[in-house]
C-alpha cells in the first residue's frame, strides 16, 4: 500500500502520522456498514478530543496525583511540584513533537494573561491558593498560568484536528475589541458597574450567525459556535471543581467545607473562552467554507 500523503496534522504530530495507514484500513472496513461507520466516527471524535486535551488532561492528572500522594513533609511545596511538573510536560511535549511551536506560543501568551489576572483576583479575595510556594508572584503560584494556557492549547489543537471552517464569522477586529472588553471587565467590575450582561449580549450579537463546520471523519458537520463555547465552558467548570476538590485553590464559600463551584462561574468561563478563542483566531485566521480548500482528513 502506498504511504498516505501527510496532512497538516500528521506533519505537525508525527505520532499521528505513524498510525495513518492503520487508520485508513480500519476506516475502509468501518465504511461498509452504516452502523459501523457511525460507531467509528464516534470513536474518532473521542480520540481527537483526547489528543486535543492532552496538555489540559496532563495538568488535571498532576492536580489529582499531587493531592493524593504528595507528602506534606516534603521540602518541595506541592505548588512548586505542580509548576515544575507542568514545565516538564511542556518541554517534553515540544521535544517529542506532541505539541507544535505555534501551540507553545499560544500557551505562553495565555499563561501571561492568566497569571496577571490571577495576581489581581487573589489580591481582591476572589479565591485563594492553598499552601506555600517558592515559584510565585504575590499569592499566585506560577503553575496557575498553565491551567489557563491549557484552554488555549485545546482550542489550537482542535482547530487543526477537526479542520475548522466557518460561516458568518465576525471580523477579527470586532472579535479583538470584544475580547479586550471582556478581559478588562474582569478587573473593572470590582470598582465600577459590572458589564457582564452587556458583554453576553455583545457576544450573542457578534456570533449570532456564526456556524462552525468541523470534520470528524469524512464529512464536515456543523453547529452554532456559541453552542460550542457553552459546551467547552461546562467542561472547564468541571475541571475547576476538580481543582478545588483537590485543595489546589478554594473560593470563599469553600473555606469551611468543600462544595461545588457556583454555577455563576460558568458565565465567567464562557466569557474567558472568548478571550482564548480570539487569541487562537488571530493566529489561525478563520477560513470560510465557500473559499477554503478541504484538506485530507487529519
C-alpha positions as CSV (number, residue, x, y, z in Angstrom):
1,X,0.0,0.0,0.0
2,X,1.4,3.4,-0.9
3,X,2.2,5.7,2.0
4,X,-0.6,8.2,2.5
5,X,0.2,11.9,1.8
6,X,1.0,13.7,5.1
7,X,-1.7,16.1,6.3
8,X,-1.0,19.3,8.2
9,X,-1.9,17.4,11.4
10,X,0.2,14.4,10.6
11,X,3.1,16.7,9.7
12,X,2.8,18.6,12.9
13,X,2.4,15.5,15.1
14,X,4.5,12.5,13.9
15,X,2.8,10.2,16.4
16,X,-0.4,10.6,14.4
17,X,1.4,10.1,11.1
18,X,2.6,6.7,12.4
19,X,-0.9,5.4,12.6
20,X,-2.2,6.8,9.3
21,X,-2.0,3.6,7.3
22,X,-3.6,1.5,10.1
23,X,-6.4,4.1,10.5
24,X,-7.1,4.1,6.7
25,X,-7.5,0.3,6.7
26,X,-9.9,0.4,9.7
27,X,-11.8,3.2,8.0
28,X,-12.4,1.2,4.9
29,X,-13.8,-1.7,6.9
30,X,-15.9,0.5,9.0
31,X,-17.4,2.3,6.0
32,X,-19.0,-0.9,4.6
33,X,-22.0,-0.5,7.0
34,X,-23.8,2.5,8.3
35,X,-23.8,1.2,11.9
36,X,-20.0,0.5,12.0
37,X,-19.4,3.9,10.2
38,X,-21.4,5.7,12.9
39,X,-19.5,3.9,15.7
40,X,-16.2,4.5,14.0
41,X,-16.9,8.2,13.7
42,X,-17.9,8.4,17.3
43,X,-14.6,6.7,18.3
44,X,-12.7,9.1,16.1
45,X,-14.3,12.0,17.8
46,X,-13.3,10.7,21.2
47,X,-9.7,10.1,20.1
48,X,-9.4,13.5,18.6
49,X,-10.8,15.2,21.7
50,X,-8.4,13.2,23.9
51,X,-5.5,14.4,21.7
52,X,-6.7,18.0,21.9
53,X,-7.0,17.7,25.7
54,X,-3.5,16.3,26.1
55,X,-2.0,19.2,27.9
56,X,-5.1,20.0,30.0
57,X,-5.6,16.4,30.8
58,X,-2.0,16.1,32.0
59,X,-2.5,19.1,34.2
60,X,-5.6,17.6,35.8
61,X,-3.7,14.3,36.4
62,X,-1.0,16.4,38.2
63,X,-3.6,18.1,40.4
64,X,-5.1,14.8,41.5
65,X,-1.8,12.9,41.9
66,X,-0.1,15.6,44.0
67,X,-3.3,15.9,46.1
68,X,-3.3,12.2,46.8
69,X,0.4,11.3,47.1
70,X,2.5,14.4,47.7
71,X,4.0,14.1,51.2
72,X,3.1,17.2,53.4
73,X,6.6,17.0,55.0
74,X,8.4,17.3,51.6
75,X,10.8,20.3,51.5
76,X,9.4,21.0,48.0
77,X,5.9,22.6,48.3
78,X,3.1,20.9,46.3
79,X,2.6,24.1,44.3
80,X,6.2,24.2,43.3
81,X,6.0,20.5,42.3
82,X,3.0,21.4,40.1
83,X,4.9,24.2,38.5
84,X,8.0,22.0,37.8
85,X,5.8,19.2,36.6
86,X,3.8,21.4,34.2
87,X,7.1,22.9,32.9
88,X,8.5,19.4,32.4
89,X,5.3,18.3,30.5
90,X,5.6,21.4,28.3
91,X,9.3,20.7,27.5
92,X,8.6,17.0,26.9
93,X,5.7,17.7,24.5
94,X,7.8,20.1,22.4
95,X,10.8,17.7,22.4
96,X,8.6,14.7,21.4
97,X,6.7,16.9,18.9
98,X,3.4,16.2,20.7
99,X,2.9,19.9,20.6
100,X,3.8,22.5,17.9
101,X,5.8,25.7,18.4
102,X,2.7,27.6,17.4
103,X,0.7,26.0,20.2
104,X,3.5,26.8,22.6
105,X,3.3,30.4,21.7
106,X,-0.4,30.5,22.3
107,X,0.2,28.8,25.6
108,X,2.9,31.3,26.6
109,X,0.6,34.3,25.7
110,X,-2.3,32.9,27.6
111,X,0.0,31.9,30.5
112,X,1.0,35.6,30.9
113,X,-2.6,36.9,30.5
114,X,-3.9,34.3,33.0
115,X,-1.2,34.9,35.6
116,X,-1.7,38.7,35.5
117,X,-5.4,38.2,36.2
118,X,-4.7,35.6,38.9
119,X,-2.5,38.1,40.8
120,X,-5.3,40.7,40.7
121,X,-8.1,38.3,41.6
122,X,-6.3,36.7,44.5
123,X,-5.3,40.2,45.8
124,X,-9.0,41.2,45.9
125,X,-10.0,37.9,47.6
126,X,-11.9,36.2,44.7
127,X,-10.1,33.0,45.6
128,X,-7.0,31.8,47.3
129,X,-4.3,29.2,46.7
130,X,-3.6,26.7,49.4
131,X,-0.2,26.2,50.8
132,X,3.1,27.9,50.2
133,X,5.1,28.3,47.0
134,X,8.6,29.4,46.1
135,X,7.7,29.9,42.4
136,X,5.1,32.5,42.7
137,X,4.1,36.1,42.1
138,X,2.4,37.6,45.1
139,X,-0.1,35.0,46.3
140,X,-0.2,33.2,42.9
141,X,1.9,30.0,42.3
142,X,3.3,30.0,38.7
143,X,1.7,26.7,37.8
144,X,-1.7,28.5,37.7
145,X,-0.8,30.1,34.4
146,X,-0.6,26.6,32.8
147,X,-4.2,26.0,33.8
148,X,-5.3,28.9,31.7
149,X,-2.9,28.0,28.9
150,X,-4.4,24.5,28.6
151,X,-7.6,26.2,27.3
152,X,-5.7,27.9,24.5
153,X,-3.8,24.7,23.8
154,X,-7.1,22.8,23.5
155,X,-8.6,25.3,21.0
156,X,-5.5,25.5,18.9
157,X,-5.3,21.7,18.6
158,X,-9.0,21.2,17.9
159,X,-8.7,23.8,15.1
160,X,-6.4,21.5,13.0
161,X,-7.7,18.2,14.2
162,X,-11.3,19.0,13.2
163,X,-10.3,21.1,10.1
164,X,-12.4,24.1,11.3
165,X,-14.3,26.1,8.7
166,X,-16.8,28.9,9.4
167,X,-19.8,30.7,8.0
168,X,-20.9,34.1,9.3
169,X,-17.7,34.6,11.3
170,X,-17.4,38.2,12.6
171,X,-14.4,40.3,11.5
172,X,-11.3,39.7,13.6
173,X,-11.1,43.4,14.6
174,X,-14.6,43.2,16.2
175,X,-13.6,40.0,17.9
176,X,-10.5,41.6,19.3
177,X,-12.4,44.6,20.7
178,X,-14.9,42.2,22.3
179,X,-12.1,40.1,23.9
180,X,-10.4,43.2,25.2
181,X,-13.6,44.5,26.7
182,X,-14.2,41.1,28.4
183,X,-10.7,40.9,29.8
184,X,-10.9,44.5,31.1
185,X,-14.3,43.8,32.8
186,X,-12.7,41.0,34.9
187,X,-10.7,43.8,36.6
188,X,-13.0,46.9,36.4
189,X,-16.2,45.2,37.8
190,X,-14.7,45.3,41.2
191,X,-14.7,49.1,41.1
192,X,-17.4,50.2,38.7
193,X,-20.5,48.7,37.1
194,X,-20.2,45.1,36.0
195,X,-20.8,45.0,32.3
196,X,-21.1,41.2,32.2
197,X,-24.7,41.2,30.9
198,X,-23.8,43.7,28.2
199,X,-20.8,41.5,27.2
200,X,-23.0,38.4,27.0
201,X,-25.4,40.4,24.7
202,X,-22.5,41.7,22.6
203,X,-21.1,38.1,22.3
204,X,-24.5,36.8,21.3
205,X,-24.9,39.5,18.7
206,X,-21.4,39.2,17.2
207,X,-21.7,35.4,16.8
208,X,-25.5,35.3,16.1
209,X,-24.9,33.9,12.6
210,X,-21.7,32.1,13.1
211,X,-21.6,28.3,12.4
212,X,-18.5,26.2,13.0
213,X,-18.0,23.4,10.5
214,X,-15.9,20.6,11.9
215,X,-14.8,17.2,10.4
216,X,-14.6,14.1,12.5
217,X,-14.1,11.7,9.6
218,X,-15.2,12.2,6.0
219,X,-18.0,14.8,6.3
220,X,-18.0,18.3,7.7
221,X,-20.7,18.7,10.3
222,X,-21.8,22.0,11.8
223,X,-23.1,23.6,15.0
224,X,-23.6,27.2,16.2
225,X,-20.2,28.5,17.5
226,X,-22.0,29.9,20.6
227,X,-23.2,26.3,21.4
228,X,-19.6,25.1,21.1
229,X,-18.4,27.8,23.6
230,X,-21.1,26.8,26.0
231,X,-20.1,23.1,25.9
232,X,-16.4,23.9,26.5
233,X,-17.3,26.2,29.4
234,X,-19.2,23.3,31.1
235,X,-16.1,21.0,30.9
236,X,-13.8,23.8,32.2
237,X,-16.2,24.2,35.1
238,X,-16.0,20.5,35.8
239,X,-12.2,20.7,35.7
240,X,-12.3,23.7,38.1
241,X,-14.3,21.6,40.6
242,X,-11.5,19.1,40.4
243,X,-9.1,21.9,41.2
244,X,-11.0,23.0,44.3
245,X,-11.8,19.4,45.4
246,X,-8.1,18.6,45.4
247,X,-7.5,21.7,47.6
248,X,-5.3,23.4,45.0
249,X,-7.3,26.6,45.2
250,X,-10.6,27.5,47.0
251,X,-13.3,30.1,46.8
252,X,-14.6,31.9,49.9
253,X,-17.7,29.7,50.2
254,X,-15.5,26.6,50.3
255,X,-13.3,27.6,53.3
256,X,-15.4,25.6,55.9
257,X,-16.3,22.6,53.8
258,X,-15.9,21.9,50.1
259,X,-18.9,22.4,47.8
260,X,-19.4,22.7,44.1
261,X,-18.1,25.8,42.4
262,X,-21.0,28.1,42.0
263,X,-22.9,27.8,38.7
264,X,-22.3,31.5,38.0
265,X,-18.7,30.7,37.2
266,X,-20.0,29.1,34.0
267,X,-20.7,32.6,32.7
268,X,-17.2,33.7,33.6
269,X,-15.6,30.8,31.8
270,X,-17.8,31.3,28.8
271,X,-16.6,34.9,28.6
272,X,-13.0,33.9,29.2
273,X,-13.3,31.4,26.4
274,X,-14.0,34.3,24.0
275,X,-10.6,35.7,25.0
276,X,-8.9,32.4,24.4
277,X,-10.7,31.9,21.1
278,X,-9.7,35.4,20.0
279,X,-6.0,34.7,20.6
280,X,-6.1,31.4,18.6
281,X,-8.2,33.0,15.8
282,X,-5.7,35.8,15.4
283,X,-3.1,33.2,14.6
284,X,-5.1,30.7,12.6
285,X,-7.3,33.2,10.7
286,X,-10.8,31.6,10.4
287,X,-11.5,30.1,6.9
288,X,-14.8,30.4,5.2
289,X,-16.4,27.2,3.9
290,X,-17.0,28.6,0.5
291,X,-13.4,29.5,-0.3
292,X,-11.3,27.2,1.8
293,X,-9.9,24.1,0.2
294,X,-10.7,20.9,2.1
295,X,-7.6,19.2,3.4
296,X,-7.1,15.5,3.7
297,X,-8.5,14.2,7.0
298,X,-6.2,14.7,9.9
